[in-house]
């Protein structure tokens, strides 16, 4: 069986199960809607937090890499200047 079909079937099963769970829930509709809204907000906040953490991590890695590259460029520049002086080349 194709992996895509399995995934699609699983997704459809989850959707049908969630729908039936909501329809046959013992709570009133307004209570169920409040629960769904609360869960959605919690999920959105969690997702936003993960996204912000990922952005912070990437930014930190970028800054570290930028500093490393700047340091290497400075070292290379110093070595090149030393080499030029050792060779007696006038600039």
C-alpha positions as CSV (number, residue, x, y, z in Angstrom):
1,X,0.0,0.0,0.0
2,X,1.2,3.5,-0.8
3,X,2.5,5.6,2.2
4,X,0.4,8.6,1.0
5,X,-2.8,6.5,1.1
6,X,-2.0,5.2,4.6
7,X,-1.3,8.8,5.8
8,X,-4.5,10.0,4.2
9,X,-6.5,7.2,5.7
10,X,-5.0,7.9,9.2
11,X,-5.8,11.6,8.8
12,X,-9.4,10.8,7.8
13,X,-9.8,8.4,10.7
14,X,-8.5,11.1,13.2
15,X,-10.9,13.7,11.7
16,X,-13.9,11.3,11.8
17,X,-13.0,10.3,15.4
18,X,-12.7,13.8,16.6
19,X,-16.0,14.7,14.9
20,X,-17.9,11.8,16.5
21,X,-16.3,12.6,19.8
22,X,-17.6,16.1,19.7
23,X,-21.1,15.1,18.5
24,X,-21.5,12.4,21.2
25,X,-19.8,14.4,24.0
26,X,-21.8,14.6,27.2
27,X,-21.2,18.4,27.6
28,X,-23.4,21.1,26.2
29,X,-22.4,22.6,22.8
30,X,-21.3,25.9,24.3
31,X,-19.1,24.1,26.8
32,X,-17.6,22.0,24.1
33,X,-16.9,25.0,21.9
34,X,-15.2,26.7,24.9
35,X,-13.0,23.7,25.3
36,X,-12.1,23.6,21.6
37,X,-11.3,27.3,21.7
38,X,-9.1,26.9,24.8
39,X,-7.2,24.0,23.2
40,X,-6.7,25.9,20.0
41,X,-5.3,28.9,21.9
42,X,-3.0,26.6,23.9
43,X,-1.8,25.0,20.7
44,X,-1.2,28.4,19.0
45,X,0.7,29.7,22.0
46,X,2.9,26.5,22.1
47,X,3.5,26.8,18.4
48,X,4.4,30.5,18.7
49,X,6.8,29.7,21.5
50,X,8.5,27.0,19.5
51,X,8.8,29.3,16.5
52,X,10.3,32.1,18.6
53,X,12.8,29.7,20.2
54,X,13.8,28.4,16.7
55,X,14.3,32.0,15.5
56,X,16.3,32.9,18.6
57,X,18.5,29.8,18.1
58,X,19.1,30.5,14.4
59,X,19.9,34.2,15.2
60,X,22.4,33.1,17.8
61,X,24.0,30.6,15.5
62,X,24.2,33.3,12.7
63,X,25.9,35.8,15.1
64,X,28.4,33.2,16.2
65,X,29.2,32.3,12.7
66,X,29.5,35.9,11.6
67,X,31.9,36.6,14.5
68,X,34.0,33.5,13.6
69,X,34.2,34.5,9.9
70,X,35.1,38.0,10.8
71,X,37.9,36.7,13.1
72,X,39.2,34.4,10.4
73,X,39.1,37.2,7.8
74,X,41.1,39.5,10.2
75,X,43.7,36.7,10.8
76,X,44.0,36.2,7.1
77,X,44.4,39.9,6.5
78,X,47.2,40.0,9.2
79,X,49.0,37.1,7.7
80,X,48.8,38.6,4.2
81,X,50.2,41.9,5.5
82,X,53.0,40.0,7.3
83,X,53.8,38.0,4.2
84,X,53.9,41.2,2.1
85,X,56.3,42.8,4.6
86,X,58.5,39.7,4.7
87,X,58.7,39.8,0.9
88,X,59.7,43.5,0.9
89,X,56.8,44.4,-1.4
90,X,55.9,48.1,-1.2
91,X,52.2,48.9,-1.1
